[in-house]
Amino acid sequence: MKTKILPLLMLAALPAAAPAATPPNTLVVVQSLDDIVSLDPAEANELSSIQTVPSLYQRLVQADRDNPAKVAPVLAESWQSDAAAKTLTVKLRPQAAFASGNPLTADDVIFSYGRAVKMNKSPAFILNVLGWQPDNIDAQLKKIDAHTIQLSWSADVSPAVALNILSTPIASIVDSKAALANVKDGDYGNAWLKMHSAGSGPFKMRVYQPHQAIVLDANPGSPGDKPQLKSIIIKNVPDPATRRLLIQQGDADIARELGADQTDTLKNQPGVKVLEIPSAEQNYLVFNTGNGANPLLNNPAFWEAARYLIDYQGITQDLLKGQYFVHQSFLPVGLPGALETNPFSFDPARAKAILAKAGISDASFTLDVENKPPFITIAQALQASFAAAGVKVELLPAAGSQVYSRVRAKQHQAAIRLWIPDYFDAHSNASAFAYNDGKASTVAGLNGWRIPQLNRQTLAAVAEADPAKRSALYAAMQQELQRSSPYVFIDQAKTEVVLRDNVKGYRQGLNADMVYYDRVSK
């Protein structure tokens, strides 16, 4: 494997006295890849993997890249919905095929949805919203003929919400023949698909070396837009300053996740351009209420005090230099129903009074955080601002994959986390932060927080057909979580991506999976 990738990686590491040039048919992207746990679409649930999976796989439907509030057909040619029967009858796109050359059929759709639910990996909760569970999924998927499938669901959601759910990366359609040929110990091909691809996307995996690089080759047989470039190298460069140097010298075509200082230095540099793209990405502080080692984390008075121990303006304006803006509710600006009021500000005196009234003294907690911007920057600021009220914060910095693993294992006391909606619908965030049925791996579930009334409100909102009434329900839920919850929402991102000025056709949308390389040329 190394003999295939090392010569390619060297392209992005050569020193240059003058601006270099990457190969004309290859796009070199530099970013951090340390958060990736898997590139199997049924398991991928980290920022870098969700950004990569859409280049390798397609879904029946996808958010329209020009208007993400609408779903557009991809592998589906057409569909008919029946709200009363809770069904979608989907006609597949004729002649659609995977990168292997295998034709796409209804059997592949059944296999893909079935394996995602039965494997029950981290993002499976998205499909669980439909009522799909390992013990009932087979009955929900009916093959009409080789290119027609009927999808049923038991949950009280509308066909519009169902389509939004099926537009998510976990609903990607996998080549069943390729996956089944690589099954090991009944794992549905999961171990193999962590490192390989079996999709119909505009690119296919050549090789993936964890913590080093992902190399993709064009898939000219992909249904839809044909890729303009022959290959993409996504190189892991953990240090933002190094990423800045590579893009500035021309040793990279695209640089992602630069720190605010690095981006600022490039805004007036020749040869590069900085794109500012609205993003649904949010950063928040969460306390693990189920961590019995620290009872403080389950105290609503401590949650309230924490809201006044974050220097929101200092973090967003001074430290992150406007790459983020203050946003204190769980729906990001840009999603229908988002609450844009920000009732909290840095007020240590008020926080001290809240703690004193609750009899809280000598407060302390550990904070898991990814050792890269903006997370470590936010964490260091929190460590200082919490100290203003006598609260000791011990930072536990680690690679993204380690932080994800600790949070999923519920081993953390508190964490700085990133959230991006899994699909363009308010239920994506509401079901993550407000809903915990004791089964799904929602954010609330991973942090041991369960409020039956909020569960009921979440289900009522997703079942509401009237848009105005639905927005009102979400506004009330956001206000309740602002009032009392183990979450402190800090900011929302304005994604900045740096491109060489010869790179054309790059698109990125509000959500993490809306990264489009298929029309890129240079």
N, C-alpha and C positions, 0 to 999 in steps of 0.2 A: 504493500500500500504506500509506503514512504517513497518508493521510487517513482510513483505516479505523481505525487503531490509536491515533493520538495522543489523540483525545478520551477513549478508554477509559483510557489510561495516566494521563491527568490526574486521573482519579478517585482514584488512589493517591498523588497528589502535592500535593493541596490542603492548605494549612495550616488548622489548626482550633484555636480557643481552647478549645473544649470537645470532648468525644468526638464524632467524626463518625460517619457511617453510610455503609457501602458500599451500592450498589443492592440492593434486596431479592432479586432473582433472579440476582444475579451474585456469585460467590465470588472475592475478590481474595486471591491468595497471593503473599507476597514471599519471595524466596530468591535465591541466586546461580544464574545460568544460564550462567556463563562457561565451564563445562566442556563444553558441548554441541558435538559435532562434527557430528552428524546426527540427525534424527528418523525416518529410514528404519529400520524394525525389523531389517532385515538388516545394518545398520551400527551402530546405536545401542549403545554399550557404556560410557557414562559415567553417573555417578550421576543427574544431572538428566534425561537422556534416558530412562534406564531407569525413572525414576519417572513419566515422562510418557506413554511408549508404551502402557502398559496402559489408559489412558483413551481411546486412539484405536483400538486393535486388540484382537482377541481371539484366543485359541489354541484348539486342539481340546480341550485339557484344561488345567487350571490348579490350582495348589496351593489346597486348600480354605482359605478365609480364616479359618475357626475352628480348623482342625487342619491346618497346612501339611504334615504328614507324609503326608497323604492327597492324592490327585489327584481333582479333581472335574470332571465334564463341563461344557464351555462350548459350543463349536460342534459337539462330538461328542455325538450322542444316546446312543450305546453303542459298545462295542468288544469284540472277542474277540482273545485273545492265544494264540500258539502258540510256546512257549519253544524247542521242538526246531527248528522251522522258522524261528525268529527273525522272526516276523511279527505285525503288528497289523492286524486288519480293522476299519475304523472306519465306522460309519454316521453321516452328518452330520445335524445337527438340521434337521428339515423347516421350510420357510418362512424359514430364516435368510437375511438379506440384508445387504448393505453399506450404508453411509451414502448412497451414490450411488443406491440403489434396486436395483442389480444383485443378482440372487440368488446366494447362495454355493453353489458346486458343487465336485465333486471336482477339476475343472480348476484352480480357484483354489488348492486345497491343493497340487497338483502344481507349479503355477507358483511358489508361495510358497517351498516347500522347495527347489525347484530353483534359483531365483534366489539364495537365501541361500547355498547351497553354492558355486555357480558364481561369484558375485561375490567370495567369499572375503575378506570384510571382517573386521575385528577379532574379532567374536564367532563367526565361522564355526567356530572350533575346538570349540564346544559340540556342533554337529551332527556334526563329524568323529568324535566319540566313538562314534557309531553305525557308523563305517566309511564314512560318506557322503563322497564326494570328487567333484570336478567331472566326472571321467571315468566314474563309475559311478552317479551319483544318478538318472539317468533310468530305469535298470533297477530301481531300488529302489522306485519309486512306480508302482503299478498301479491304473488306474481300473477298478472293477468295473461301476459304473453312475454316473449323474449325481450320486448322493448317497452312494456307497460307494467307499472306497478301501482298498487293501491296501498297507501300509508294510512294507518288509523292511529288514534290516540285516545286515551281515557281521561286525561286531565281536562279541566274546564278552561280551555284556551281557544281563542278564535283561530281560523285558518291563517289570518294575517300574522299572528304571533308564531304559529307553527312554521310558516315560511321563513320568518326571521331566524328562528332556531336552526332551521335546515340550511341557513346561509353561513353557518359558523364553521371554523376549521375542523372541528371534530366530526362534522357531517361530510367530510371529504370522502369521495368514492375511491376505494382501493381496488386494484387488480386482484381479484380473488385467486386466480390461478397462480400468480407470482407469490402471493402471500402464503397460500396453502403449501406451495412447494418448499417453503422455508419454515414450516412449523416445527417447533422444538418443545417437547413435553406439553403439548396442548396449549401453547401460548398464542395461537392465532397469527403466528409470524411476528410477534411483537419484538423479540430480541433482534431479529434480522432487520425489521423496519426502523429500529432506532437509528440505524446507520446507513440504510439503503432506502430507495424510493420505489414505489409501485403505483404511480399515478398517471394522469393524463394531462398534467399541467404543461406550460410552455417550456419547462426545463425538466431535466431528470438528473438524478444524482450520479456524479462520476465517483466521488469519494468524499467521505466526511471523517476528519480526524478531530475528536473532541479537544477543545481548548487550542486548536491550531487553525483549522480552516474548513470551509465547505466549498467544494468545487462542483458546479452545475454545468451540464452541457445542454445545448438547445434540443428541444423535441419538436422538430418541424411537423410532425403528424398530430400535434395537439389540436383538439377542436377549438375553434375561435381564432384569436389573433396569433399570428406566427411570430416567434421571437426574432428580433432584428440582429442579435449578436449570437456568436457561436458558443460562448461560455461566460460564466460568472465565477469569480473567485471572491468569496466572502472570508476575509482574513481576520482572525482574532488578534486584535491589538488592544490589550487592556488599558494602556496608558493614553489618556486623551491628548497629551502634549505630543506624543509620537504620532498619533493619528493626524494631528494638525500638520506636523512636519511632512508626512507622507503626501497629504493632499496638496500642500503648498508646493512641494517639489515636483508634483506630477507623477509620483509613484503610486498613486491611487486615484481613481475616478470619482468615488463617492466616499465621504467620511460621515459617519453617524455618531451620535452621542458624544459630541465634543462638549467640554466644559464651557461655561459662559466666557471665561477669559480667552480660551482658544478661539471660540467663534468670533468674539469681538476683534481679535487681531486680524481676522481674515476678511472682514466686511469691506475693506477698501483695498484688498490685495489684487493685483492683476492675475488673470488666469483662473480665478475661482469665482463662484457665485454662491451666496448663502440664501437658501430657501426657508422662509418662515411659513410653517404649515399648521393650521389649527389641529389640535389633538384632543382626544377624549381621555388622555392619560392623566391620572390623578395620583398624588402622593398622600399617604395618610399614616398616622400613628395608631397602632392597635394594641390593646392590652389583652392578654390571654386569661380570660376569667376562669378558665378551667385548670389553671396551673396552681395546684394546692400548695406549692412551695412558697408562694407569696400571696397571702390573702388580700393584700392591699389592692391587687389588680381587679378584684371583684367588688370594689367599693365605689358606688356611684358618686360619692363626694370627691373621691380622688379623680374620677373621670372629669367631673366639673372643673376642678382646680386645674387639671392639665390643659383645658381649653384656654386658660389665661396665662399659660407658661410657655407659649410658643410665640416667637417674634415673627409673625406672618409677613409683615412688610420688610423686615430686615432680611429674611430668607429669600423672598421673591425678588426684591429690588436690588439689595446690596450684594448678597452672596450669589444669587443665580442670575443677576443682571437682566431681569426682564424676560428670561426664557420661560418663566412661569408667572402666573398671576394668582392672587389669593382667591380661593374658592372653598367654601366650607360645608358643602352638602354632597350627598352621594351620587347625584346625577350630574354629569359634567355639562357645562354650557355647550349647547349644540344639539343635545338630545331633547326631544319634546318633553315638557314637564319639569325641566331643570329649575331648581330654586336658586336664585342668584343673590340672595341676601347673605351677608357675612357678619354675624352678630358678635364675633369674638375678636379681641385684640390682646396684645401683650400687656398684662397687668399683674405683676408679681404680688403687689399688696392685696389685691382682691383674692388671688390664689391662696395667699397665706391665711387670710381670714376664713376662707372656706375650709382649709385643712384644720385650722385651730378649732373651728366650730364642730368639726367631725371628730376631734380628738386624735388627729393623725399627726404623729411626730416621727422624726428619724426615718422618713420615707426613702426607699431606694428600690431600684429595679434594674435588671439587665436588659439591654436593647440590642436585638439582632439586626444587623444592617449589612447590605452589600457594600463591599469595599471599593466603590466607584461612585463618581458623581451621577446624579445629584444626591444619592442616598446618604453617602458618608458626610457630605456637606451639611445636609439637613440634620443628621444625627449629632454632629459636633455642635451645631447651633443649639439643638435641644439640650444637650448636656450642659451647656453654659446657661441657657435661660431657665431650666429647671433648678439649677443651683441657686438662682436668685430667690427661690422660696425654700431653700434648704433641702431640696429633693436630689438625692445622688443618683446619677445615671451612669451605669457601667456599660460601655460600648463593647459589642462582640462582633467585630467586622469579619467578614468571610466572603468567599466567592459566591456568586449568585446561586449556583446549584446547591451549595451547602445551606444557604439561608432558606431556599425553597424546601429542602428536605427537612430541616428542623421545624419549620412552620407546619408542614404537612404531617409531621410526627407529633405535633403539639408540644414540642419540647421548649419552646420559647416562653419568656415572660412578657416581653413586648417586642415589637418589630416596626421598622419603617418599611412600608410596602407600597408597591405600585399597583394600580388597578386600571384596566381598560375594559370597556364593555365587550362581552363575548359576541354580541350581535346588536344591531342598531335598534334597540327597543329598551324602554325604561325598565322592563322586567329583568333584564340582564343584571342590572345593578341592584335592584330591589331584592331579587331572589338571592343575591350573594350576601348582602349586608343585613337584611332584615329577616331572612327566612332560615330556619333551622328545624328540620323535622327529625333530627337525630340520626339520619341515614346519609344524606348527601354531604359532600365535602365543600360546603359553601364557606365563605369567609366567616360567617357567624358560627358555623359548626366547628371550624378549625380553631376558633377562639372561645369555645365553650359557652356561647351566649345564646339563650333561647327564651323568647318572649311569645307565648301563644297568641296574644292579641295581634302582634306584628305578623305572625304567620298567617292569620286570618285576613289581615289587611292586604298582605302581598297577594294572596289568592284572589281576593275580591278585585284588586286592581287589574290583574292580568286577564280576568274574565269580563271586565267592563268593556262594552263595545263602543260606548259614546266617548269620543276623544276628550271633550271638555271635562266630563265627569272623571275620566281616567286620570287626567292631569291633576285634578283637585285631590284625588286620592294619593297620588305620589307626592304632591306638595305637603300634605299632612304627615306622611311618613318621613319625609326629609326633616320636617320641623321636629318631629318626635326624636329622631336620632341625633339631631343637634342638641336637643334638650338633655337627653340622657342615653348614652350608649358607650361602649368601650372603644369607640372610634373617634379620632380627632382628624377631620379632613383639613389638609393644609393648603394645597395648591393644585392648579391644573396647568398642563404644559402647553407651550407653543413650540412645537417641534422645529428645530433648526437642523437642516441637512446641508452639508457643503458639497458642491459639485465642481468639477473642472468645467470650464466654460464651453468645452466642446461636447459635453454630454447633453443629449436632447431626449425628450419624451419621458423623463422620469415622473411618476405620479405617486402620490401618497395621500391617503385620506385620514379621516378623523380617528378610525380604529386601527389597532395594531396589525390586523390582517390585511389592511388596505395599502399594501406596498406592492407596486406594480413595476416589474422589470421588463415585461414582455415587449413594450414599445420603445425601449431605450435604444438609442443609437449614438454613435460618436464619430 
